[in-house]
Amino acid sequence: MSEYAFKSAGEIAQALRSGEVGSLELTDHFISRIERYDEDVNAVVVRDFERAREAAKQADDAQANGHASGPLHGVPMTIKESYNIAGLPTTWGFTEFKENIASSDSLTVERFKQAGAIFMGKTNVPVALGDFQSYNPIYGTTGNPWDTGRTPGGSSGGSSAALAAGLTSLESGSDIGGSIRNPAHFCGVYGHKPTWQIVPPQGHELPGQVAGPDIAVCGPLARSADDLALALGVVSGPEPLEADGWALQLPKARRTRLADFRVAIWATDDFAPVDAEVEGRARQIGDLLRKLGATVSETARPSFDIPLAHATYITLLNAIMGASMPKEQREQFEAMAREAAPGDLSPEVVNARGMVATHAQWLGANNHRERLRYAWRDFFTDWDILICPQTATAAFPHDHGPFNERTIEVNGAPQEYFTQLFWAGVITEAYLPSTVFPTGPSQSGLPIGLQAVSGEYHDYTTIEFARLMADEIGGFVAPEGYAD
């Protein structure tokens, strides 16, 4: 059974359809791997093995009777802890929600089940899904399978770690500040941040919440680009309140050969510098594409003011993060925002303004966001793909100190922890799709992933680009130490 640990979900589904293997056999195999390897990684923190085995038996019976239920029939998988699965806790890492047991499945879980998938459990997250690391007081710390002393990313860190270690076949995360893309980059897997709202968020919320927040999305992580396309096809579509009047029709990929792509390379930026090795990898991808015949530019950029664009994102992000902020903390941010000069775009002032934004101020940020969407639309009229970093460095060591004291080392110098939000945020605020794909290891042996970005609703363009890149440079590679 060892050959199935790192196969794609699509390959596993095909093996099930052909009768090469059974669902219960596969489910038991992944469960045994979780029990064997997850003590050090700590990725699959909510386990539902007995119900998974029962569902697998039912899948095998249905298969035997010619009643396979969909493209993932009998495929065992896991999902981020923040999604509701009936009968399991949904905590987002908050101790006060430790006993919060979901009464129904989230819409994403429901759609995966309708496609035939089987859930073995849920994977770890940081508190409030608000970190580039994945640790919380309920479930502890998740390590990166490439080096368990380093972060697997966040907030879908358990998702990416489980995939990299061969503990599951498919995953789904969520992303507001790189929470799908950052873990994919750190763990050497694939992650897709969809165009906003094409994957409904119902059932991915804390108790009392119904509406999904602005700019946040749900989307898949996997070990191949093909699996991203498969999963996106399963979970995307109109949300229930809009289904009577709206239909989703995503366009096919713009190109089918790398030689035909028009690609802009944004390798680094003075506003948010990245490590020389990450920058160099983006430029290497550009050089490869040129050799293949693609049209490549390292200077093409969308037409907008970068600091203002970032300030807009931080306002939109912190308006969400600050919605349930304690009174004393809110008063501190209000004082900082009130005392700052009107044109001050320093990080601490922008952060404070976002945390205490009034509805009128949010509307102002939203209006500028619409201008950014038009600028990106114009940019992607001339270019099919933008290649850019996701995060400034490869996976860094665990750091659970206060947020305002954390730094990461970039080119030998400390950089403020949240500076790296720029690369996720400039894509997120404009609702753009982005696929993070692995590009190979750093000199220290840690994965480096890059973003492939395209225009709104051109999700299959970014996924197809990532698939084609794997044909040239290779795709997912399993870390050492996880073979049966």
C-alpha positions in Angstrom: 0.0 0.0 0.0 3.0 2.3 0.4 2.7 3.5 -3.2 -0.6 5.3 -2.4 0.7 7.6 0.3 1.9 10.3 -2.1 -0.3 9.7 -5.1 -2.6 12.5 -6.2 -6.3 12.3 -5.2 -7.1 11.9 -8.9 -4.8 8.9 -9.2 -6.3 7.4 -6.1 -9.8 7.9 -7.4 -8.9 6.1 -10.6 -7.4 3.2 -8.7 -10.6 2.9 -6.8 -12.7 3.0 -9.9 -10.6 0.3 -11.6 -10.9 -2.0 -8.5 -7.2 -1.9 -8.0 -7.8 -1.0 -4.3 -10.7 -0.6 -2.0 -11.8 2.5 -0.1 -11.6 0.7 3.3 -8.1 -0.6 2.5 -7.0 2.9 1.5 -8.6 4.6 4.5 -6.9 2.1 6.9 -3.6 2.8 5.1 -3.9 6.6 5.7 -5.1 6.1 9.3 -2.1 3.9 10.0 0.2 6.6 8.5 -1.4 9.2 10.8 -0.9 7.0 13.8 2.7 6.3 12.8 4.0 9.7 11.6 1.7 12.4 13.1 3.1 12.4 16.6 6.0 14.7 15.6 4.1 16.6 12.9 0.8 17.1 14.8 -1.2 17.9 11.7 -4.4 15.8 12.0 -5.6 17.0 15.4 -9.3 16.1 15.2 -9.6 12.4 14.3 -12.8 10.7 13.1 -11.4 7.3 12.2 -14.4 5.0 13.0 -16.9 7.1 11.0 -14.3 7.2 8.2 -14.0 3.4 8.2 -17.8 3.0 8.1 -18.1 5.5 5.2 -15.4 3.6 3.4 -17.2 0.3 3.8 -20.4 1.9 2.4 -18.3 3.3 -0.5 -17.0 -0.2 -1.3 -20.5 -1.6 -1.2 -21.8 1.1 -3.5 -18.9 0.5 -5.9 -19.6 -3.2 -6.0 -23.2 -2.5 -6.8 -22.3 0.0 -9.6 -23.3 3.1 -7.6 -20.2 5.2 -7.4 -21.2 8.7 -6.2 -18.8 11.1 -7.9 -15.2 11.9 -9.0 -13.9 11.4 -5.5 -15.8 8.2 -4.7 -14.2 6.5 -1.8 -11.2 8.9 -1.6 -10.1 9.5 2.1 -9.2 13.1 2.9 -8.9 15.6 5.7 -9.9 19.3 6.0 -8.9 22.4 7.9 -10.3 22.5 11.5 -12.2 25.7 10.8 -14.7 23.9 8.6 -17.8 22.4 10.2 -18.2 18.6 10.1 -21.3 17.4 11.9 -20.4 15.8 15.2 -16.8 17.2 15.4 -15.5 20.3 17.2 -14.9 23.6 15.4 -12.8 25.9 17.6 -10.5 28.0 15.4 -8.0 27.4 18.2 -10.1 29.3 20.8 -10.3 27.6 24.2 -13.8 29.0 24.8 -15.0 27.0 21.7 -13.4 23.8 22.8 -16.8 22.2 23.3 -18.4 23.7 20.2 -19.6 20.6 18.3 -20.9 21.3 14.8 -24.5 20.2 14.1 -24.2 20.1 10.4 -21.6 20.0 7.6 -20.1 23.1 6.0 -21.1 23.5 2.3 -17.6 22.6 1.2 -17.7 19.4 3.2 -21.1 18.6 1.9 -20.0 19.1 -1.7 -16.9 16.9 -1.2 -19.1 14.2 0.3 -21.5 14.5 -2.6 -18.5 13.9 -4.9 -17.8 10.7 -2.8 -15.0 11.8 -0.5 -14.5 10.4 3.0 -13.3 12.5 5.9 -10.8 11.0 8.4 -10.6 14.2 10.5 -9.5 17.8 10.6 -6.1 19.6 10.6 -4.5 22.2 12.8 -4.8 26.0 12.7 -3.6 29.0 14.7 -5.9 30.9 17.0 -8.4 32.9 14.9 -6.7 31.6 11.8 -4.4 34.7 12.3 -0.8 33.6 11.9 1.9 32.3 9.5 2.3 29.5 12.0 -0.2 26.9 13.2 -0.4 26.4 17.0 -3.1 27.0 19.6 -3.7 26.1 23.3 -6.1 23.3 22.4 -4.1 21.2 19.9 -0.6 22.4 20.3 2.0 23.1 17.6 2.2 21.7 14.0 5.6 21.2 12.6 6.8 21.3 9.0 7.6 17.7 7.7 10.7 19.1 6.0 11.9 20.2 9.5 9.5 19.9 12.4 11.4 22.8 14.2 10.0 25.1 11.5 6.5 26.3 10.7 4.4 24.6 8.1 2.7 27.9 7.5 -0.6 29.3 8.6 -3.4 29.3 8.9 -3.8 26.1 6.8 -0.6 24.8 8.2 -2.1 21.4 9.3 -3.5 21.0 5.8 -0.2 21.5 4.1 1.8 19.4 6.6 -0.6 16.5 6.3 -0.3 16.5 2.5 3.5 16.8 2.6 3.8 13.9 5.1 1.5 11.7 3.1 -1.2 11.6 5.8 -4.0 12.5 3.5 -4.9 12.6 -0.2 -6.5 16.0 -0.5 -7.2 19.1 1.7 -9.2 22.3 1.7 -8.1 25.5 3.5 -9.1 29.2 3.7 -7.2 32.4 2.8 -7.5 36.0 3.8 -3.8 36.8 4.1 -2.0 33.9 2.4 -3.4 31.2 4.6 -3.6 28.7 1.7 -0.7 30.0 -0.3 1.8 30.5 2.5 1.5 26.8 3.8 1.7 25.5 0.3 5.0 27.4 -0.2 6.5 26.3 3.1 5.6 22.6 2.7 6.2 22.2 -1.1 2.6 21.4 -2.0 0.1 23.1 -4.3 -2.5 25.6 -3.0 -5.1 27.6 -4.9 -6.7 30.8 -3.6 -9.8 31.1 -5.7 -11.5 34.2 -7.1 -13.5 35.7 -4.3 -16.9 34.1 -3.7 -16.7 31.3 -6.3 -16.4 28.8 -3.4 -19.2 29.6 -0.9 -18.0 29.9 2.7 -21.1 28.7 4.5 -20.1 26.5 7.5 -16.7 28.0 7.7 -17.3 30.3 10.6 -17.4 30.5 14.4 -20.7 30.2 16.3 -23.1 33.0 15.7 -21.6 34.0 12.3 -23.5 33.4 9.1 -22.1 35.8 6.5 -18.6 35.2 5.1 -16.2 38.1 5.6 -15.0 40.4 2.8 -11.8 39.2 0.9 -11.6 35.8 2.7 -11.9 32.7 0.5 -12.1 28.9 0.8 -10.0 26.7 -1.6 -8.1 23.5 -2.1 -4.6 22.3 -1.3 -3.1 19.2 -2.9 0.0 17.4 -4.2 -0.7 18.2 -7.8 -2.2 21.0 -9.9 -4.6 18.4 -11.5 -6.0 17.8 -8.0 -6.6 21.6 -7.5 -8.6 21.6 -10.7 -10.6 18.5 -9.6 -11.3 19.9 -6.2 -12.2 23.4 -7.5 -14.7 21.8 -9.8 -16.3 20.0 -6.9 -16.6 22.9 -4.4 -17.1 25.9 -6.6 -20.6 27.2 -7.6 -23.2 29.7 -6.4 -24.0 30.0 -2.7 -27.4 28.7 -1.7 -29.0 32.2 -1.4 -28.0 33.0 -5.0 -28.4 29.6 -6.7 -31.9 30.3 -8.1 -30.6 33.2 -10.2 -26.9 32.8 -10.7 -24.6 30.2 -12.3 -20.8 30.0 -12.3 -19.1 29.5 -15.7 -15.4 29.8 -15.2 -13.5 30.3 -18.5 -11.1 27.6 -19.6 -7.4 28.2 -19.3 -6.2 31.0 -21.6 -3.2 28.9 -22.9 -2.3 25.3 -23.2 1.4 25.6 -23.8 4.0 27.5 -21.8 5.4 28.9 -25.0 2.2 30.8 -25.6 1.9 32.4 -22.2 2.5 36.1 -21.6 4.2 36.3 -18.2 5.2 39.2 -16.0 7.8 38.5 -13.3 7.5 40.6 -10.1 10.5 39.0 -8.2 10.8 41.5 -5.3 9.9 45.0 -4.4 11.6 47.7 -2.2 8.3 48.0 -0.3 8.5 44.4 0.8 11.9 42.9 -0.1 12.2 39.1 -0.3 15.2 36.9 0.3 17.7 36.8 -2.6 17.1 33.1 -3.0 13.3 33.6 -3.4 13.9 36.5 -5.8 16.4 34.5 -7.8 13.9 31.6 -8.1 11.3 33.9 -9.6 13.9 35.2 -12.1 15.0 31.6 -13.0 11.3 30.8 -13.8 11.3 33.8 -16.1 14.5 32.7 -17.8 13.1 29.2 -18.4 9.9 30.6 -19.8 11.9 32.8 -22.3 13.8 29.7 -23.4 10.5 27.9 -24.0 9.3 30.8 -26.2 7.0 32.6 -23.8 6.7 36.4 -23.7 8.3 37.5 -20.4 8.8 40.9 -18.8 10.5 41.7 -15.5 9.3 45.3 -15.5 5.6 45.1 -16.3 3.4 46.1 -13.4 -0.2 47.1 -12.8 -0.7 50.8 -12.7 -1.3 51.7 -9.0 0.5 53.2 -6.0 2.0 50.3 -4.1 2.0 51.8 -0.5 -1.6 53.0 -1.0 -2.7 49.6 -2.3 -1.1 47.9 0.7 -2.8 50.4 3.1 -6.1 49.6 1.4 -5.6 45.9 2.0 -4.6 46.4 5.7 -7.7 48.5 6.2 -10.0 45.9 4.6 -8.2 43.1 6.6 -8.2 44.8 9.9 -11.8 45.9 9.6 -12.5 42.2 9.8 -9.9 41.3 12.5 -11.0 44.3 14.7 -14.7 43.5 14.6 -14.6 41.6 17.9 -11.6 43.5 19.5 -11.7 44.1 23.3 -12.7 47.7 24.3 -9.3 48.6 25.9 -7.4 47.6 22.8 -9.8 49.4 20.6 -9.3 52.6 22.6 -5.5 52.3 22.1 -5.9 52.0 18.3 -8.4 54.8 18.2 -5.9 57.2 20.0 -3.1 56.2 17.6 -5.3 56.7 14.5 -6.6 60.1 15.8 -3.2 61.5 16.6 -1.6 60.5 13.2 -1.2 62.9 10.3 -3.8 62.4 7.5 -1.2 61.2 5.0 0.7 58.9 7.3 1.0 55.5 5.7 3.4 54.0 8.2 2.6 50.3 9.1 1.5 51.0 12.7 -0.8 53.9 11.7 -2.3 52.0 8.8 -2.9 49.0 11.1 -4.5 51.2 13.8 -6.8 52.9 11.3 -8.0 49.5 9.9 -8.7 48.1 13.4 -11.1 51.0 14.2 -12.4 51.8 10.7 -15.9 53.2 10.6 -18.3 52.1 7.9 -17.6 55.3 6.1 -13.9 54.6 6.2 -14.4 51.1 5.0 -16.4 52.4 2.1 -13.5 54.7 1.2 -11.1 51.7 1.2 -13.6 49.7 -0.8 -13.8 52.4 -3.4 -10.1 52.4 -3.8 -10.2 48.6 -4.0 -12.5 48.9 -7.0 -9.9 51.2 -8.6 -7.3 48.5 -8.0 -9.6 45.8 -9.6 -9.8 48.0 -12.8 -6.0 48.4 -12.8 -5.5 44.6 -12.5 -8.1 44.1 -15.2 -6.2 46.3 -17.6 -2.9 44.6 -16.6 -4.3 41.1 -17.4 -5.5 42.3 -20.8 -1.8 42.4 -21.8 -0.5 39.6 -19.6 -1.8 36.1 -18.8 0.1 35.4 -15.6 2.0 37.3 -13.0 4.7 35.4 -11.1 5.6 36.8 -7.7 6.7 35.6 -4.2 4.2 34.4 -1.6 6.4 35.1 1.4 9.8 36.6 1.9 11.6 33.4 2.9 11.4 29.7 3.1 9.9 28.2 6.3 11.3 29.8 9.4 11.7 28.4 12.9 8.8 28.4 15.3 8.4 31.7 17.1 5.5 32.0 19.6 6.6 35.4 21.0 4.4 38.5 21.0 3.4 39.5 17.4 5.0 43.0 17.7 8.3 41.5 18.7 8.6 38.9 15.9 10.9 39.4 13.0 12.1 37.2 10.1 15.6 37.3 8.6 15.6 38.5 5.0 19.0 38.8 3.3 20.7 38.8 6.7 18.6 41.6 8.3 15.5 41.5 10.4 12.2 42.3 8.8 9.0 43.1 10.6 6.9 39.9 10.8 3.8 41.2 9.0 5.7 43.0 6.2 5.4 39.7 4.2 1.6 40.2 4.1 2.2 42.5 1.2 2.6 39.7 -1.3 -0.6 37.9 -0.3 -2.6 41.1 0.3 -2.0 42.9 -3.0 -3.6 39.8 -4.7 -6.3 39.2 -2.1 -7.8 42.6 -2.0 -8.5 42.6 -5.7 -10.3 39.2 -5.6 -7.6 37.6 -7.9 -7.0 33.9 -8.2 -3.6 32.7 -7.3 -2.0 29.2 -7.5 1.1 28.5 -5.4 3.3 25.9 -7.1 6.6 24.3 -5.9 9.7 25.2 -7.7 12.2 23.0 -5.9 14.3 23.3 -2.7 16.4 26.2 -1.3 20.1 25.7 -0.7 19.1 24.6 2.8 16.8 22.0 1.4 13.5 23.8 2.2 10.7 24.2 -0.4 10.2 27.4 -2.3 6.9 28.1 -3.9 5.8 31.0 -6.1 2.4 32.5 -6.9 0.9 32.3 -10.4 -1.7 35.0 -10.5 -4.3 35.9 -13.2 -7.4 38.0 -13.7 -10.6 37.5 -11.8 -12.3 34.2 -12.7 -9.3 32.9 -14.6 -8.7 30.3 -11.9 -8.1 27.5 -14.5 -5.5 29.6 -16.2 -3.3 29.8 -13.0 -3.9 26.1 -12.2 -3.1 25.0 -15.8 0.1 27.2 -15.7 1.1 25.4 -12.5 0.4 22.0 -14.1 2.5 22.8 -17.2 5.4 24.1 -15.0 5.5 20.7 -13.2 6.2 19.1 -16.6 9.3 21.3 -16.9 10.7 21.6 -13.4 8.9 18.8 -11.5 6.1 19.1 -9.0 5.6 17.9 -5.4 8.5 16.0 -3.9 8.0 14.1 -0.6 10.3 15.0 2.3 12.6 12.3 3.7 11.5 10.1 6.5 7.9 9.5 5.6 8.2 6.4 3.4 6.5 3.2 4.7 
